Amino acid sequence: MLTLALYLLAGFAEIAGCFAFWSWLRLGRSVFWALPGAISLIVFALILTRIESDSAGRAFAAYGGVYITASLVWMRLIEGRSPDRWDLIGAVICLCGAAVILWAPRST
């Protein structure tokens, strides 16, 4: 359960950081959006290092599914755009892949 919570926190920290830069560079907001964006991206990286995994690559790969799903939640809550059925189907597929990567039995 802690792993899932850390992935969710990392996801929203990364999305918030990227969205700050998106707001500055694509939406014409002030350059000062970059500072909280950079801080948020640092927080993301720090949280992601707390994930229990035998390798960074495996932790990052599993995070991908969580990130995709969190991005769609962000789109709905922050941007006010609803994901369509294909977005939702894709998110479920990605979460299934993340679960396999995280919790598959391993011999090593």
VOZAZA-567726 format. One record per residue (C-alpha): chain; x, y, z; residue in three letters. Coordinates in nm, 3 decimals, always signed. Example, Ala and Ser with C-alpha at 12.3 -4.5 7.8 and 13.67 -1.06 7.14 Angstrom:
<recs>
A/+1.230/-0.450/+0.780/ALA
A/+1.367/-0.106/+0.714/SER
</recs>
This chain:
<recs>
A/+0.000/+0.000/+0.000/MET
A/+0.291/+0.234/+0.075/LEU
A/+0.433/+0.166/-0.271/THR
A/+0.108/+0.270/-0.438/LEU
A/+0.085/+0.584/-0.223/ALA
A/+0.443/+0.680/-0.313/LEU
A/+0.375/+0.623/-0.682/TYR
A/+0.063/+0.841/-0.666/LEU
A/+0.246/+1.120/-0.482/LEU
A/+0.535/+1.100/-0.728/ALA
A/+0.294/+1.111/-1.020/GLY
A/+0.115/+1.420/-0.907/PHE
A/+0.441/+1.594/-0.816/ALA
A/+0.579/+1.524/-1.164/GLU
A/+0.259/+1.629/-1.340/ILE
A/+0.237/+1.948/-1.135/ALA
A/+0.598/+2.031/-1.220/GLY
A/+0.552/+1.964/-1.588/CYS
A/+0.224/+2.154/-1.594/PHE
A/+0.397/+2.458/-1.442/ALA
A/+0.640/+2.460/-1.733/PHE
A/+0.354/+2.395/-1.977/TRP
A/+0.172/+2.696/-1.830/SER
A/+0.477/+2.917/-1.872/TRP
A/+0.583/+2.802/-2.218/LEU
A/+0.251/+2.709/-2.381/ARG
A/-0.011/+2.914/-2.199/LEU
A/+0.187/+3.237/-2.174/GLY
A/+0.202/+3.251/-1.796/ARG
A/+0.484/+3.423/-1.610/SER
A/+0.836/+3.276/-1.610/VAL
A/+0.793/+3.259/-1.234/PHE
A/+0.585/+2.944/-1.285/TRP
A/+0.917/+2.768/-1.354/ALA
A/+1.037/+2.790/-0.992/LEU
A/+0.752/+2.593/-0.830/PRO
A/+0.767/+2.364/-1.133/GLY
A/+1.133/+2.288/-1.071/ALA
A/+1.072/+2.233/-0.700/ILE
A/+0.786/+1.998/-0.778/SER
A/+1.007/+1.797/-1.015/LEU
A/+1.274/+1.768/-0.744/ILE
A/+1.009/+1.645/-0.499/VAL
A/+0.898/+1.392/-0.762/PHE
A/+1.251/+1.254/-0.796/ALA
A/+1.296/+1.234/-0.419/LEU
A/+0.968/+1.047/-0.374/ILE
A/+1.043/+0.804/-0.655/LEU
A/+1.370/+0.703/-0.487/THR
A/+1.168/+0.586/-0.184/ARG
A/+1.003/+0.307/-0.386/ILE
A/+1.108/-0.041/-0.276/GLU
A/+1.252/-0.214/-0.579/SER
A/+1.555/-0.424/-0.663/ASP
A/+1.638/-0.189/-0.952/SER
A/+1.570/+0.168/-1.055/ALA
A/+1.460/+0.059/-1.403/GLY
A/+1.187/-0.166/-1.264/ARG
A/+1.063/+0.107/-1.030/ALA
A/+1.057/+0.357/-1.318/PHE
A/+0.884/+0.114/-1.555/ALA
A/+0.605/+0.040/-1.308/ALA
A/+0.572/+0.411/-1.239/TYR
A/+0.486/+0.466/-1.605/GLY
A/+0.144/+0.307/-1.567/GLY
A/+0.068/+0.513/-1.259/VAL
A/+0.187/+0.829/-1.434/TYR
A/-0.043/+0.772/-1.731/ILE
A/-0.343/+0.722/-1.506/THR
A/-0.255/+1.020/-1.287/ALA
A/-0.219/+1.235/-1.599/SER
A/-0.577/+1.153/-1.700/LEU
A/-0.701/+1.236/-1.349/VAL
A/-0.509/+1.566/-1.372/TRP
A/-0.667/+1.636/-1.710/MET
A/-1.012/+1.591/-1.557/ARG
A/-0.960/+1.772/-1.226/LEU
A/-0.729/+2.057/-1.326/ILE
A/-0.791/+2.106/-1.697/GLU
A/-1.162/+2.024/-1.688/GLY
A/-1.143/+1.781/-1.982/ARG
A/-1.291/+1.436/-1.947/SER
A/-1.095/+1.132/-2.060/PRO
A/-1.275/+0.933/-2.328/ASP
A/-1.325/+0.558/-2.321/ARG
A/-1.001/+0.498/-2.511/TRP
A/-0.807/+0.699/-2.253/ASP
A/-0.964/+0.489/-1.977/LEU
A/-0.902/+0.159/-2.155/ILE
A/-0.539/+0.260/-2.212/GLY
A/-0.499/+0.353/-1.846/ALA
A/-0.634/+0.015/-1.732/VAL
A/-0.393/-0.164/-1.967/ILE
A/-0.103/+0.043/-1.832/CYS
A/-0.199/-0.023/-1.470/LEU
A/-0.216/-0.396/-1.541/CYS
A/+0.133/-0.377/-1.689/GLY
A/+0.260/-0.184/-1.387/ALA
A/+0.110/-0.446/-1.154/ALA
A/+0.284/-0.727/-1.343/VAL
A/+0.615/-0.542/-1.326/ILE
A/+0.578/-0.468/-0.956/LEU
A/+0.432/-0.787/-0.816/TRP
A/+0.526/-1.072/-1.051/ALA
A/+0.700/-1.356/-0.871/PRO
A/+1.071/-1.344/-0.935/ARG
A/+1.336/-1.606/-0.883/SER
A/+1.613/-1.357/-0.803/THR
</recs>
